[in-house]
Amino acid sequence: MENQEYSVGLDIGTTKIVAIVGRRNAHGKIEILGVGKAKSLGVHKGIVNNISQTINSIKSAVAEAQTSAGVPIHKVTVGIAGKHIRSLQHSDYIMRDHPDQYITEEDIEKLKDQVKKLVMLPGEEIIHVLPQDYKVDSEGEIQEPIGMHGKRLEANFHVVVGQMGSIRNIARCVREAGLEMEALTLEPLASSEAVLTKEEKEAGVAIVDIGGGTTDIAIFKDNIIRHTCVIPYGGGIITDDIKEGCSIIEKHAEQLKVKFGSSVPELEKDSTYVTIPGLHGRPDKEISLKVLAQIINARVEEILEMVNTELKAYGAFEQKKKLIAGIVLTGGGSNLRNLRQLANYTTGFDSRIGFANEYVANDKNQYLKGPEFATSIGLLMESLKIRDKKSPVLEEEILEELKPQIENEIQNHRPEIQTSQQNQTEEIARRKEEVKRNRPTFGQSILDKVKKFFEEVEE
């Protein structure tokens, strides 16, 4: 299998590191080729704090993914989160030299590059420049300016910024694990790709990704990213509270949370207890599930209040900015029982749990159904997007290389048009269009198609 046929998403989380290898099938869905998972030992609240441990964890996850997929992994699309992430709104414009010519992708990139030169605070670096809407001359609220004519091209941008040191540390870990970083993507944006629908993004929705060390938020309205932020609390701090509140070790606290944890104490019975094995010769310990739910509830309510603060900062309670689709909860922390009901009550918005398996074609055993894989699959989807964008360029390069051979085939089969440059040009153009229409089967010999074309002409 050639490297171009598949992509890899690498989620460097606080509790786990996941590598997912996949490709797009003929129906546009994602076919998972392999998954690798390793415990994350060098990351705290989304930030790398131990280089060597993080490198080892990445190597372990990637090795498992390579073995299960049966392919070598060289390039990865990596997610980034952490409390150092912040976002801002910015407007900028360029004056086009040739307004008589229509606006192209190059003009958009030129405008983005200009925004990337913004002066940030010391130690900060721009991660994403996301256009929200455009203005061409006097016409505003344009979603897609490509193909239009105009002198002045202006846009409103959502700019995501992070600490340069944290970004460099992630890049170093990936590089020293023997990998090339194809792209760096904000994790809530990746999660949103995997679990949100176009209808939700248009109506207005907030994705709340509760991970091990952070809770990532992204807000969409009218199919435009409006707000992003990272709260430095996640499922890990709930486990710590259980450990301290019940006086048990972390391993048992995590098991209690996953198997018996609930976000709403009122729904638990006073008489229900679970037994935890005692430490080395000590008696077993009985823990009330209602007390467990009270500990969890206190911390989850705190996290949801922070989410509420971010929703208010965006203006989600204003009529024009109202989130009609409410909230989508995802990430490993969203597995807590009754979390959706608590989120409905705390925020006032209708909520649902977001699963990433909607875009996955071959998840027969439902292994990837859990919301904890939403970011990983989103990163894989982002990697596939990058590869799709590069595909036309590769095809053009290959066709340019084959141009002399195509011209030679034309001359050999039809001597009477040897001097007709127009026919040669038209045939090359036709071949290019045919390649674009049949991109999935581009591996077939293009010269055979040329021969077949002239055989049909001569008949």
Secondary structure, DSSP 8 states (H G I E B T S, - for coil): --GGG-EEEEEE-SSEEEEEEEEE-TTS-EEEEEEEEEE--SEETTEE--HHHHHHHHHHHHHHHHHHHTS---EEEEEE-STT-EEEEEEEEEE-S-TTS---HHHHHHHHHHHHT---STTEEEEEEEEEEEEETTEEEES--TT---SEEEEEEEEEEEEHHHHHHHHHHHHHTT-EEEEEEEHHHHHHHHH--HHHHHH-EEEEEE-SS-EEEEEEETTEEEEEEEES--HHHHHHHHHHHHT--HHHHHHHHHHH-BS-GGGS-TT-EEEE--STTS--EEEEHHHHHHHHHHHHHHHHHHHHHHHHHHTTTSTTT--TT-EEEESGGGGSBTHHHHHHHHHSS-EEE--SGGGBS--TT-TT-SGGGHHHHHHHHHHHHHHHHHHHHHHHHHHHHHHHHHHHHHHHH-GGGTT-HHHHHHHHHHHHHHHHHTGGGTTS-HHHHHHHHHHHHH-
